[in-house]
Amino acid sequence: MVNSIRPRILNGELLTGTFLNLGSTLTTEMAGNSGFDWLLLDVEHGGGSHSHLIPQIQVAGATPAAPFVRIENNDPPRFKRVLDLGASGIMVPYVSTVEEAEQAVASMRYPPRGIRGVAKLNRGASFGVEFDEYFERGHELLTTVVQIETTQALDNIEDIAAVDGVDVLFIGPLDLSVNLGIPQQFDDPKFQEAKDRVVQAAKNAGKAAGILLLSPDQVAPTVESGFTFVALGSDGGLVANGM
């Protein structure tokens, strides 16, 4: 059965993670054993492919951390391919409308709650051994993270947050800053206002607000401002900076 942290997310616990964009099983294992609650295996911008995900998720499963995957786009077949591997949740980029949020949630869930294709012989269901429980409780176990990266998403933020099954509103800081017309100006009042709007919408809907941070000194003020699903850096960033 998947390592589910969804109840803790919706309970407002502070859960920390990191991005893994090298496609490496070794850095996945290192990160999973370092104390993070969740790991984000990035196949949107990362160097790994679907074939890299299989050993990465297997390795993550031997650590306390829950493996999440950021997929390339909001494409229903992509969800089932990743979830069947045993991912604890999926991060969906560029969700800007209620309809896109609803499609993401539907892709996470089996009928009649959604449109995910059903198969028993997959790793998520312990190759059939735990299929019945996984089928019945998947909507409670799996976490849906939607990325807020556009001005349109901000305009629709309250309605997106209210979608049943959207668990985390996660800011993609670089994309959002670019789309706000202030690339990488993360201290700009427009960016700060956007963050506040996401936090408030999440709070109003009983969901979590998340964000990717680039330096440790950002963590404390970010948590104080209301973010509870917080990522710090990436394996690729650490290697590049070390080099």
C-alpha positions in Angstrom: 0.0 0.0 0.0 1.1 3.5 -0.7 2.8 5.7 2.0 -0.1 8.1 2.5 0.5 11.5 4.1 -2.8 13.0 2.9 -4.5 13.0 6.3 -1.5 14.8 7.8 -1.6 17.4 5.0 -5.3 18.1 5.4 -4.8 18.3 9.2 -2.4 21.2 8.7 0.8 19.6 9.8 4.1 21.1 8.5 5.5 18.6 6.0 8.8 19.2 4.3 10.1 17.9 1.1 12.7 18.4 -1.7 12.7 18.2 -5.5 14.6 15.4 -7.2 15.4 16.3 -10.7 18.4 14.1 -11.5 16.5 10.9 -12.1 18.9 9.3 -9.6 18.1 6.4 -7.3 21.0 7.3 -5.1 19.9 10.9 -4.4 16.4 9.6 -3.9 17.7 7.2 -1.2 19.8 9.9 0.4 16.9 12.4 0.5 14.4 9.8 1.7 16.6 8.9 4.7 17.5 12.5 5.6 14.3 13.4 7.4 12.0 14.8 4.7 8.4 13.9 4.8 8.0 13.7 1.1 10.0 13.7 -2.1 9.1 15.2 -5.4 10.3 13.2 -8.4 10.2 15.7 -11.2 9.5 14.4 -14.7 8.2 17.8 -15.9 11.6 19.6 -15.9 13.9 16.9 -14.4 16.3 14.7 -16.3 14.5 11.4 -15.5 11.9 9.6 -17.6 9.1 7.2 -16.8 11.6 4.3 -16.7 13.6 6.2 -14.1 10.5 6.5 -11.9 10.2 2.8 -11.3 13.5 2.3 -9.4 13.2 5.8 -7.8 9.7 5.0 -6.3 11.0 1.6 -5.3 13.9 3.1 -3.5 11.7 5.8 -1.9 9.5 3.0 -0.6 12.4 1.7 1.6 12.6 5.1 3.3 10.2 7.0 5.6 9.5 9.6 2.9 6.4 9.6 0.7 7.2 9.7 -3.1 5.3 12.3 -5.1 5.7 12.8 -8.9 5.3 16.0 -10.9 4.0 14.9 -14.3 4.5 16.7 -17.5 1.0 18.0 -18.0 -2.7 17.5 -16.9 -3.1 14.4 -19.1 -5.4 11.6 -17.7 -3.4 8.6 -19.0 -0.2 10.0 -17.4 -1.8 9.9 -14.0 -2.7 6.2 -14.0 0.8 5.3 -15.3 2.4 7.1 -12.4 -0.1 6.1 -9.7 0.1 2.4 -10.7 3.8 2.6 -9.8 2.9 3.3 -6.2 3.2 7.1 -6.0 1.7 8.7 -2.9 0.5 11.7 -4.9 0.9 13.7 -8.0 1.8 17.3 -8.6 0.0 18.8 -11.6 1.6 21.9 -13.3 -0.2 24.9 -14.7 -3.6 24.4 -13.2 -5.4 27.7 -13.9 -9.1 26.9 -14.0 -11.7 25.0 -12.0 -12.2 22.7 -15.0 -8.5 21.8 -15.0 -8.5 21.2 -11.3 -11.6 18.9 -11.6 -9.9 17.0 -14.4 -6.8 16.4 -12.3 -8.9 15.1 -9.4 -10.9 12.9 -11.7 -7.7 11.4 -13.1 -6.5 10.6 -9.6 -9.7 8.6 -8.7 -11.3 5.3 -9.8 -14.9 5.3 -11.0 -17.5 6.3 -9.9 -15.5 9.1 -8.3 -13.3 9.7 -11.3 -11.9 8.4 -14.6 -8.7 6.5 -13.6 -8.4 3.2 -15.4 -8.5 0.1 -13.2 -5.9 -2.6 -13.0 -5.1 -5.0 -10.2 -1.6 -6.1 -11.1 0.4 -3.0 -10.3 2.7 -1.9 -7.5 0.3 0.7 -6.1 -2.1 -2.1 -5.2 0.8 -4.4 -4.0 0.4 -6.4 -7.3 -3.2 -7.3 -6.4 -2.7 -8.4 -2.8 -4.1 -5.1 -1.4 -6.2 -4.2 -4.5 -9.6 -4.2 -2.7 -8.5 -1.7 -0.1 -6.6 0.4 -2.6 -9.6 0.6 -4.9 -12.0 1.5 -2.1 -9.7 4.0 -0.3 -7.6 5.4 -3.0 -9.4 8.7 -3.0 -8.6 9.0 0.7 -4.9 7.9 0.4 -3.7 9.7 -2.7 -2.8 13.4 -2.6 -3.6 15.8 -5.4 -1.2 18.8 -5.6 -2.1 21.5 -8.1 0.4 24.1 -9.1 -0.6 27.8 -9.1 1.6 29.4 -11.7 -0.5 31.9 -13.7 -2.5 35.1 -13.2 -5.5 33.2 -14.3 -5.0 30.7 -11.5 -4.8 33.6 -9.0 -8.1 35.0 -10.4 -9.7 31.6 -9.8 -7.9 30.7 -6.7 -10.9 30.5 -4.3 -12.8 28.3 -6.7 -9.9 26.0 -7.4 -9.3 25.6 -3.7 -12.9 24.6 -3.2 -12.7 21.7 -5.6 -13.3 18.5 -3.7 -10.1 16.4 -4.0 -7.7 19.3 -4.5 -5.5 18.9 -1.4 -2.5 21.3 -1.9 -2.3 24.6 -3.7 1.4 24.7 -4.6 3.1 27.9 -5.9 5.6 27.4 -8.7 7.6 30.6 -7.8 9.6 31.0 -11.0 6.6 30.5 -13.4 4.4 32.6 -11.2 6.9 35.4 -11.1 7.3 35.3 -14.8 3.6 35.4 -15.4 3.2 38.3 -13.0 5.7 40.2 -15.1 8.3 40.2 -12.3 10.7 37.4 -13.2 12.6 36.1 -10.1 11.6 39.2 -8.1 10.3 37.1 -5.2 10.4 40.1 -2.8 8.2 42.2 -5.0 4.9 43.2 -3.4 2.9 41.7 -6.3 4.5 38.3 -5.5 4.0 38.6 -1.8 0.3 39.5 -2.4 0.0 36.4 -4.6 1.4 34.2 -1.9 -1.0 35.7 0.6 -3.9 35.0 -1.6 -2.9 31.3 -2.1 -2.5 30.8 1.7 -5.8 32.4 2.4 -7.7 30.4 -0.2 -6.2 27.2 1.1 -7.1 28.1 4.7 -10.7 29.0 3.7 -11.1 25.7 2.0 -9.4 23.5 4.6 -6.6 22.7 2.2 -2.8 23.1 2.4 -0.6 25.8 0.8 2.7 24.8 -0.6 5.8 26.4 -2.2 9.3 25.6 -3.4 12.0 27.5 -1.6 15.6 28.0 -2.6 17.4 28.8 0.6 17.1 27.7 4.3 16.6 31.3 5.5 13.3 31.4 3.6 11.8 28.5 5.6 10.9 30.2 8.9 9.1 33.2 7.4 7.3 31.0 4.9 6.0 28.7 7.6 5.0 31.7 9.7 3.0 33.1 6.7 0.9 29.9 6.6 2.6 27.5 4.2 2.6 23.9 5.5 3.7 21.8 2.4 7.1 23.2 1.9 9.9 22.1 -0.4 13.5 23.2 -0.1 15.8 23.0 -3.1 16.6 20.0 -5.2 19.3 17.4 -5.7 20.4 19.0 -8.9 20.7 22.4 -7.3 22.8 20.9 -4.4 25.1 19.2 -6.8 25.5 22.2 -9.1 26.2 24.5 -6.1 28.7 22.1 -4.7 30.5 21.8 -8.0 
